[in-house]
Amino acid sequence: MLFLSFVLFALVISVGVVLIRGLVNMAGTTTSDLEGEGPSERALKSNKLMMQRILLQGVAVIVIAIILMTLSAK
C-alpha cells in the first residue's frame, strides 16, 4: 500500500512537470508557428507533451483504482 502511494505521488509530480513543460512550450508560440504551412516543430512537441500527460493521468487513475480496491477489501 505504501509503495502504491509513492507511485501515485511520483505520477502526480510527473503530470505536473509535463503540464508545465507544455505551458512553457505553448507560451513560446509565435505567429509564424500559427500561420506556417503544416505542423510546426512547436506544435509537434506540444502534441507529444499532451500525449505524455494523458498517458500519465491514465496510469494514475489505474493506481488510484488499485488503491481503492485494496482498501475496500480490508
C-alpha positions as CSV (number, residue, x, y, z in Angstrom):
1,M,0.0,0.0,0.0
2,L,2.8,2.4,0.9
3,F,4.5,1.5,-2.4
4,L,1.4,2.4,-4.4
5,S,1.2,5.7,-2.5
6,F,4.7,6.6,-3.6
7,V,4.0,5.5,-7.2
8,L,0.9,7.7,-7.2
9,F,2.9,10.7,-5.7
10,A,5.5,10.2,-8.4
11,L,2.8,10.1,-11.1
12,V,1.2,13.3,-9.8
13,I,4.6,15.1,-9.8
14,S,5.3,13.8,-13.3
15,V,1.9,15.1,-14.6
16,G,2.6,18.5,-13.1
17,V,6.1,18.6,-14.7
18,V,4.8,17.6,-18.2
19,L,1.9,20.2,-17.8
20,I,4.3,23.0,-17.0
21,R,6.6,22.0,-19.9
22,G,3.6,22.1,-22.2
23,L,2.5,25.5,-21.0
24,V,6.1,26.9,-21.4
25,N,6.1,25.4,-24.9
26,M,2.8,27.0,-25.8
27,A,3.8,30.3,-24.4
28,G,6.6,30.4,-26.8
29,T,4.4,30.0,-29.9
30,T,4.9,32.7,-32.5
31,T,2.8,34.0,-35.3
32,S,4.9,32.1,-37.8
33,D,4.2,28.9,-35.9
34,L,0.4,29.5,-36.2
35,E,0.4,30.7,-39.8
36,G,3.0,28.4,-41.2
37,E,2.3,25.6,-43.5
38,G,1.8,22.2,-41.9
39,P,2.5,21.5,-38.2
40,S,5.5,23.3,-36.8
41,E,8.1,21.8,-34.5
42,R,6.5,23.5,-31.6
43,A,3.1,22.1,-32.4
44,L,4.5,18.6,-32.7
45,K,6.3,19.0,-29.4
46,S,3.1,20.3,-27.8
47,N,1.2,17.3,-29.1
48,K,3.8,14.9,-27.8
49,L,3.7,16.5,-24.3
50,M,-0.1,16.3,-24.3
51,M,0.0,12.6,-25.1
52,Q,2.6,12.0,-22.3
53,R,0.3,13.9,-19.9
54,I,-2.7,11.8,-20.9
55,L,-0.8,8.6,-20.5
56,L,0.5,9.6,-17.0
57,Q,-3.0,10.6,-15.9
58,G,-4.4,7.2,-17.1
59,V,-1.8,5.3,-15.2
60,A,-2.5,7.5,-12.1
61,V,-6.2,6.6,-12.4
62,I,-5.4,2.9,-12.6
63,V,-3.2,3.2,-9.5
64,I,-6.0,5.0,-7.6
65,A,-8.4,2.3,-8.6
66,I,-6.0,-0.4,-7.3
67,I,-5.6,1.5,-4.0
68,L,-9.3,1.9,-3.6
69,M,-9.9,-1.8,-4.3
70,T,-7.2,-2.7,-1.8
71,L,-8.8,-0.5,0.9
72,S,-12.3,-1.8,0.2
73,A,-11.2,-5.4,0.5
74,K,-10.0,-4.9,4.1
